């Protein structure tokens, strides 16, 4: 790949809008909330003004606002789920007030192949004297003839505003938090696009150049790993030590792992090429299999150099990590490899003098 093309590509990439990070919610972590029935169950719970959430008409009022209806926001009984018609079909939610009755079909997906005529006939037969509402809540707000469609984006927008006002005017409680989590989950289900259209178009139009840049990056990292292996093999050649290496990626950045094959434990030294803004390249020493407090203490005493930048324990103390950050001027290849070799020397001394 021509370097001038790569430089131009990188300059353009920096000017593009960054992707938004979608917020994880409790319903998207190991739950079945992406199916229509669980979502409808939660909707029925929150839409009921008398449910123990204590949110009163917050959700029902938001729903009626989407219908531009000024009817009374109250229910005679909790929303009925999976109501069976005379023909054996099932209505998602049936809501009944003194003045009105509503069939609410909740469609998480785009397909609408329900027997809508059967639903409307059921409502007319059961509640002939009440104002009928035939409503479909769906991703795009589409509905068959004679029905009213509400899009999830409209419902979420109205509901979010009402919830925000409620949080300001009353003490925060767990049900407000859970309703917000539910709203976030609905946004996720609707496939809210976190990528700006400009960024998406640029990437699609430049897939070839981007792929070439990725392949070039991988080739450079692999070459650096092999060069490091040659440097360290030569460094330890007078002792006949065999150097092992592996390549990992942490948060997308290369982590070049080096160790000596005669070690019994999984200890190693990592050259972490982190280019996160404000971060530097690092040499990390991982001392593993510290199975006793004595070993843990000895590792700390022997392996923490006078000038180190950070250290911590992992896996209940059985792994100890020492970090030395490389200054910008220290990022010449031979200086990086020398730092790795020095860490390996120190770690080797510990490994040979302490049996696991």
PyMOL commands that set and color helices and strands:
alter all, ss='L'
color gray80, all
select helices_A, chain A and resi 3-15+26-28+36-47+58-66+116-126+152-169+174-189+197-205+207-235+237-239+293-303+315-317+328-330+333-353
alter helices_A, ss='H'
color red, helices_A
select strands_A, chain A and resi 80-84+90-96+100-107+131-138+148-151+243-250+253-260+268-272+282-287+310-314+319-325
alter strands_A, ss='S'
color yellow, strands_A
deselect
rebuild
show_as cartoon
